[in-house]
Amino acid sequence: MGLFFPRSYSTPGLCQSLAMLSPAGHLLSLLLVIGTGGTVPSPWVPPQGCYMAEEAGERTFRCSQAGLSAVPTGIPNDTRKLYLDANRLASVPAGAFQHLPVLEELDLSHNVLAHLSEAAFQGLAGTLRHLDLSANQLASVPVEAFMGLQIQVNLSANPWHCDCALQEVLRQVRLAPGTGAGIVCGPGARPDLVGQEFLPLAGEEELCGTGRGGAQRSTDVALLVTMGGWLVLVVAYLVHYVWQNRDETRRPLKRAPVLPVRSEDSSTLSTVL
């Protein structure tokens, strides 16, 4: 009877599988990339001429003199100071900065801004403290754009119309120190205001005939006119009444009519006598 020796087995397949595990992982990654569109998401790169910085411990995003014609997208939402000065921005659309919940300072000076949306600074009411709009092409701005903002603003070096809207804006905001003299009435203002500083005018003249504040004043004026009209009617009635009574007192009293005496009665009277 022969001896039985157990057969030994080699495991070359398992070794090969282990050896191929790493390349398979790379292949799986490649398949995932292809399945999601064929591109690997790249990190955000700021527009040319823009950069992030830490200034006095504040997260700052600078895009000064970057040739921008629109507010750039993708500004980090932890930005506290944003400089977009010296570009070619012509307008600020609604909600342009609403994704910046901690923004405290915004510099839009030295652009060509001619239009601000009523919601241009939407979402910044609780944080924005300093706003620079100097050296632009602003002739008028909607007061709604500044409602609820607790800001210090620079409005100098713009061709202002010096209208009711600007007067209302100055009631909503605080001017940056030393910038009030730079708010001057531009060519589109009333001829008698062109070239004059607006602050003295705003203190002396009420430019809001209608609208906020002006609406109440218009209502008061209308009420006074109505009351005056009623007063005139009452006075006119009294005058008419007095004159009518005077005319009646001046008329002569009517004499009682004299009855003619008949001839028979005359003859009888003569006989009795």
Helices and strands as residue ranges (DSSP letters): H 12-35, E 51-55, E 58-62, E 81-83, E 91-92, E 105-107, E 115-116, E 130-132, G 143-146, E 152-154, H 164-172, E 174-175, G 180-182, H 198-204, H 214-250, H 263-272
